[in-house]
Amino acid sequence: MNVLLVFDSRSGNTDQIARAIASRLEKLGSVRVFAANDHPSGIQLRGVELLVVGGPTQAHGVSHPLRAWLDDLPDAALEGFLAAAFDTRFQVPALLSGSAARGIAKTLRRKGARLVAPPESFFVAGSEGPLQPGEIDRAGAWADTIAAEATRTRAKRGSGF
Ligand SMILES: Cc1cc2nc3c(=O)[nH]c(=O)nc-3n(C[C@H](O)[C@H](O)[C@H](O)COP(=O)(O)O)c2cc1C
């Protein structure tokens, strides 16, 4: 399966989570990992089957570089894609903290993707981190559930179900 992971990270915490997820998804096949703001000329989407997008929760929502990348995707650009969204944030109820993952997921769906898992959050101990203990392992486990669901969905599609 052709996997693309796009992330934003200001202080490196989401970067660590993104790399843990990407490394676990390698069992699916090719995995490309890009920071959203490193590629102003655009990230190639052709051939992508599973798109995973994550970023830090900032001001209750999606960070500017990631929002800009998402908003630049043409309408229906993600038609036929499987997708998943994650964020990093403070460990308080999402009603108080906000959640970038929810905003990311909404945009991914709006542009045509089908989510293979609910948006997920990974927690930091302070604005600049570090990640709370165990979060890297939890990210790996989350990646496993995405991989399993993506494989199942693709098999169903392949059988014309
Ligand atoms: C400008 C700014 C605004 C933030 N706003 C929120 C917020 O609304 N809710 C929250 O849970 N965390 C908030 N945070 C904490 C970030 O979510 C945390 O810094 C992030 O998870 C770190 O990820 P990074 O190292 O990848 O940048 C904010 C951090 C910054 C720097």
The ligand as an ORCA input file, in Angstrom:
! r2SCAN-3c Opt
* xyz 0 1
  C       0.778     29.001     20.097
  C       0.351     27.729     20.773
  C      -0.986     27.499     21.020
  C      -1.388     26.315     21.650
  N      -2.728     26.100     21.847
  C      -3.125     24.914     22.400
  C      -4.501     24.615     22.548
  O      -5.386     25.402     22.222
  N      -4.839     23.399     23.101
  C      -3.899     22.487     23.499
  O      -4.265     21.415     23.974
  N      -2.570     22.750     23.355
  C      -2.182     23.928     22.824
  N      -0.842     24.181     22.655
  C       0.124     23.159     23.041
  C       0.493     22.383     21.793
  O      -0.521     21.496     21.432
  C       1.816     21.691     21.994
  O       2.772     22.716     22.004
  C       2.083     20.729     20.867
  O       1.437     19.526     21.133
  C       3.544     20.522     20.687
  O       3.709     19.886     19.445
  P       4.980     20.219     18.560
  O       6.173     19.977     19.431
  O       4.903     19.233     17.458
  O       4.890     21.622     18.090
  C      -0.427     25.359     22.045
  C       0.930     25.614     21.793
  C       1.323     26.765     21.176
  C       2.789     26.990     20.926
*
